[in-house]
Amino acid sequence: MQQLKPNGVMLIPVGPPGAQHVLKVTKKEMPDGSINVTRSDIYNGGRLSWVPFTKLDGDVIKGTHRQ
């Protein structure tokens, strides 16, 4: 949360692979200078599958993907 700028939004996949929920975190700076953080499940409990991060190393794809 310290890295999220005031008025920033972060989407976070939470849960095991293939059954993640998407948590939305919003950090707002209020007129009095205080910080308000809100969290919500943007799909109301629905699940979503995310593609794992990979990288291209020369001609080889590396990461946690399955072939």
N, C-alpha and C positions, 0 to 999 in steps of 0.2 A: 504494500500500500504506500510505502514511502516513495517509491519510484513513480507512482501515478500522479500526474500533475493535477492541480485543482481544475475542475470542470472536465476531467478526463473520464473515459469509459474503457473498461477492460472486459473482454469475453474470455471465460475460462472453462475448458472442458473438465468436468469432474466425474470420476467414476472409472470402472474398468473398461478396457478396450471393447468397442462394439456396443457399449451401453452407457455412454456418457450423457450427462445432463449439461446444459450450457448455462453457466452462472454469469449474470451481468452485474458488474460492480461499477457504480458511478460515484465519483468523488466531486462534490460541489463545494465551492467556497461561498458562504452566505454573506449578505451585505455587512454583517457585523464582524466579518473576518474569521468566524468559526468555520469548521469543516464538517460537512454532513456526508456520510457514506451510506449508500443504499445498495442492497443486494437483491436480485430476483432471478428466478429460473425463467428464461425467456421463452421456453417451450412448454411452460406449465406442467412439468413432469415428463414430457415426451423425451424419448431417447434419440440420440444422434450418433452416427459413426463418423469419426474423423480419420483422415488419411495420415499415417505417421510421417514424421519428418524424415527426409532422406537428403543425400547430397551426391553429386556426381564427382567422383575422384578419378580423373583421367577418363577412361571408358567404362568404369565400374560404378554402379549405383550402390551406395553404402547407407545403412540405416536399419531401422527395425521393421522394414517392409517384409512381406512374405512373397515368395515367388511360386 
